[in-house]
Amino acid sequence: MKKLHRTVMEGRRINPVDVERRIGRLKERHSGVAQYYLVEFNPYQFSFHIPGNANISKRLVNSLISRKSKADKYECSHKKIETELEKLQSKYHEDYSKISIILTPPSLEWELEDDRRDKLVNTDGNYIIKTNRKDLCDEEIWKMYIMLARVEKAFRNFKSDPGLRPNYHQLEQRVDAHVFITVLAYHLLHAIEYILTSKGCKLSWRTVKRIVSSHDYTTITLPTTSGPVIHIRKPGIPEQVHLELYEKLEVDYKKLETRKIIA
């Protein structure tokens, strides 16, 4: 901000749009700190007033009008206008003294918002949960919030991972069926996580799904001399990581279905 202030005051950055854009970039780059500061920029202003009964040189008036036009468009800096006004004053001293001229330099100021900073500093490092339930203790509120986060995460997995989103239903009964299947799937997910947690396993549903998905079914195709083709669909041999999960979930992988199809 000090560097930008020096640039503005030296007249090297004139256009208010450029200055505001520069301030925006600084706030974006230092967003963690910028929220505590109030920044205000005012561009320079140039104006003049000629009394109606004054006899003023036309060249002086035209020069002032020309500089006013450039100042309104921010085509020159306040430093340059100040230098040119000094030259006009020296050249048209008597007429210049009859004109009321105002040249306000630009200003770039910033100040620390103590109230906002103190409010945020007091909550720094704390996790705040707001609820209208007055019948719950702190622990119950926290458990409910964690459950909500787990439900949201589960539904996100249901919608994103299987690639079933979005589903545009036109009939209410289809919407009900979709919600029912999703809730049913959540209960299954929750049961799996609950069983694993009770047995000391802290794996998330996403990790469990990734591990189990690597245990694939295999299709064996056996052509026969008489013509028909035999297809045998059977599970592969589980690895140790699969066996550990199956043991905790009490899944007997040896009883996984094997199907035989003759085509």
C-alpha positions in Angstrom: 0.0 0.0 0.0 2.9 2.4 0.8 4.4 1.7 -2.6 1.1 2.3 -4.4 0.6 5.5 -2.3 4.0 6.7 -3.5 3.2 5.9 -7.1 -0.1 7.8 -6.9 1.4 10.9 -5.2 4.2 11.1 -7.7 1.7 11.1 -10.5 2.9 7.8 -12.1 -0.5 6.2 -11.7 -3.4 8.5 -12.6 -6.5 6.8 -13.8 -8.8 5.9 -10.8 -9.8 2.6 -12.6 -6.2 1.5 -12.7 -5.7 2.4 -9.0 -8.8 0.6 -7.9 -7.8 -2.4 -9.9 -4.4 -2.3 -8.2 -6.0 -2.1 -4.8 -8.2 -5.1 -5.7 -5.2 -7.2 -6.7 -3.5 -6.3 -3.4 -6.6 -7.4 -1.5 -6.8 -10.6 -3.4 -3.1 -11.4 -2.9 -3.2 -10.7 0.8 -6.9 -11.7 1.5 -6.1 -13.0 5.0 -5.0 -9.5 6.1 -7.0 -7.2 3.8 -10.2 -8.1 5.5 -9.0 -6.1 8.5 -8.4 -2.9 6.6 -10.6 -0.1 5.1 -9.0 1.4 2.0 -10.2 4.7 0.4 -8.9 6.3 -2.7 -9.9 9.8 -4.0 -8.5 10.9 -7.4 -7.2 14.5 -7.8 -9.6 17.2 -8.8 -9.0 20.4 -10.9 -11.4 23.2 -11.3 -11.5 27.0 -11.8 -13.9 29.8 -11.7 -13.7 33.1 -13.6 -15.8 36.1 -12.3 -18.3 37.4 -14.8 -17.0 41.0 -14.7 -13.3 40.1 -15.0 -11.4 40.9 -18.1 -9.2 37.8 -18.6 -6.8 37.0 -21.4 -8.3 34.5 -23.8 -5.1 32.6 -24.1 -5.1 32.0 -20.3 -8.7 31.0 -20.4 -8.2 28.6 -23.3 -5.1 27.1 -21.5 -7.2 26.5 -18.3 -10.0 24.9 -20.3 -7.5 22.6 -22.1 -6.0 21.5 -18.8 -9.5 21.0 -17.3 -10.4 18.7 -20.2 -7.2 16.7 -19.7 -7.8 16.5 -16.0 -11.3 15.3 -16.3 -10.1 12.5 -18.6 -7.0 11.8 -16.4 -4.7 12.3 -19.3 -2.1 14.0 -17.2 -1.0 13.9 -13.6 -1.7 16.5 -10.9 2.0 17.1 -10.8 2.1 18.1 -14.4 -1.0 20.4 -14.0 0.6 22.0 -11.0 3.8 22.8 -13.0 1.8 24.2 -15.9 -0.3 26.4 -13.5 3.0 27.8 -12.1 4.1 28.7 -15.6 0.7 30.4 -16.4 0.8 32.3 -13.1 4.3 33.6 -14.0 3.2 34.6 -17.5 -0.3 36.0 -16.7 0.3 37.1 -13.1 -2.3 39.9 -13.0 -5.1 37.9 -14.8 -4.2 34.7 -12.9 -4.8 36.4 -9.6 -8.4 37.2 -10.6 -9.3 33.5 -11.2 -10.2 31.1 -8.4 -8.3 27.8 -9.1 -8.6 24.7 -7.1 -6.2 21.7 -7.5 -6.8 18.9 -5.0 -4.1 16.3 -4.9 -5.1 12.6 -4.9 -5.3 10.7 -1.6 -4.9 7.0 -0.8 -5.6 6.2 2.8 -6.1 3.0 4.7 -6.9 2.2 8.3 -7.2 -0.8 10.5 -10.7 -1.8 11.5 -10.1 -2.6 15.1 -13.6 -3.7 15.9 -13.7 -6.2 13.0 -10.2 -7.4 13.8 -10.9 -7.9 17.5 -14.0 -9.8 16.7 -12.3 -12.2 14.3 -9.2 -12.6 16.5 -11.3 -13.7 19.4 -12.7 -16.5 17.3 -9.4 -17.4 15.6 -8.8 -21.2 15.9 -12.3 -21.9 17.2 -15.0 -23.9 15.4 -18.4 -22.3 15.8 -21.7 -24.1 15.3 -25.0 -22.2 15.4 -28.3 -23.9 16.2 -31.8 -23.0 17.3 -32.0 -26.2 19.4 -31.9 -25.2 23.1 -32.6 -28.7 24.4 -29.2 -30.1 23.4 -25.9 -30.1 25.2 -22.5 -29.3 23.6 -21.6 -32.9 23.0 -25.0 -33.7 21.4 -24.8 -30.7 19.1 -21.4 -31.7 17.9 -22.4 -35.4 17.3 -25.4 -34.2 15.3 -23.2 -31.9 13.2 -20.8 -34.7 12.5 -23.6 -36.9 11.5 -24.9 -34.3 9.1 -21.5 -33.9 7.6 -21.3 -37.7 7.2 -24.7 -37.9 5.6 -23.8 -35.1 3.1 -20.6 -36.8 2.2 -22.4 -40.1 1.7 -25.0 -38.6 -0.6 -22.2 -36.9 -2.5 -20.6 -40.3 -3.1 -23.9 -41.8 -4.2 -24.5 -39.0 -6.7 -21.0 -38.5 -8.0 -19.1 -41.8 -7.9 -21.6 -44.1 -9.6 -22.2 -41.5 -12.4 -26.0 -41.4 -11.8 -26.2 -37.6 -11.5 -28.3 -35.8 -12.6 -31.5 -37.7 -12.8 -34.5 -35.7 -14.1 -37.6 -37.3 -12.8 -41.0 -36.2 -14.2 -43.3 -38.3 -11.9 -43.5 -38.0 -8.2 -43.4 -41.8 -7.6 -40.1 -42.0 -9.4 -38.7 -39.2 -7.2 -39.9 -41.2 -4.1 -38.3 -44.3 -5.5 -35.0 -42.5 -6.1 -35.0 -41.0 -2.6 -35.9 -44.4 -1.1 -33.0 -46.2 -2.8 -30.6 -43.4 -1.8 -31.7 -43.5 1.9 -31.5 -47.3 1.8 -28.0 -47.1 0.4 -27.1 -44.7 3.2 -28.3 -47.1 5.9 -26.1 -49.8 4.3 -23.1 -47.4 4.2 -23.7 -46.4 7.8 -23.9 -50.0 8.9 -20.6 -50.8 7.3 -18.9 -47.8 8.8 -20.4 -48.6 12.3 -19.2 -52.2 12.2 -15.7 -51.2 11.1 -15.5 -48.5 13.8 -16.7 -50.8 16.5 -13.8 -53.2 15.5 -11.1 -50.5 15.6 -11.1 -49.8 11.8 -11.1 -46.0 11.0 -11.3 -46.3 7.2 -13.8 -44.1 5.4 -16.4 -45.4 3.1 -14.5 -44.1 0.0 -11.4 -46.0 1.1 -13.4 -49.2 1.8 -15.1 -49.0 -1.6 -11.7 -48.5 -3.3 -10.2 -51.5 -1.6 -13.1 -53.8 -2.2 -13.5 -52.7 -5.8 -10.1 -54.2 -6.6 -11.5 -57.7 -5.8 -13.0 -58.5 -9.2 -15.2 -61.1 -10.7 -13.7 -63.0 -13.7 -15.5 -64.5 -16.7 -14.0 -67.6 -18.1 -15.1 -68.5 -21.6 -14.9 -72.2 -22.7 -15.8 -73.0 -26.3 -16.9 -76.6 -26.9 -16.4 -78.9 -30.0 -20.2 -79.4 -30.2 -20.9 -75.6 -30.6 -22.2 -74.2 -27.3 -19.9 -71.8 -25.4 -19.7 -72.1 -21.6 -19.3 -68.9 -19.6 -18.3 -69.2 -16.0 -18.6 -66.1 -13.8 -16.6 -66.5 -10.5 -14.9 -64.2 -8.0 -11.1 -63.8 -8.0 -8.8 -64.8 -5.1 -8.9 -62.1 -2.4 -5.7 -60.5 -1.2 -4.8 -59.9 2.4 -6.2 -56.4 2.5 -9.6 -57.8 1.2 -9.5 -60.6 3.8 -9.1 -58.2 6.6 -12.1 -56.2 5.6 -14.2 -59.3 5.0 -13.3 -60.6 8.4 -14.3 -57.4 10.2 -17.6 -57.3 8.2 -18.2 -61.0 8.7 -18.4 -61.6 4.9 -17.7 -65.2 3.8 -16.0 -64.7 0.5 -16.0 -68.4 -0.1 -19.7 -68.4 -0.5 -19.7 -65.7 -3.2 -21.9 -66.7 -6.1 -20.4 -68.5 -9.1 -22.6 -68.6 -12.2 -22.5 -70.8 -15.2 -24.1 -69.8 -18.5 -24.2 -71.9 -21.7 -24.8 -69.9 -24.9 
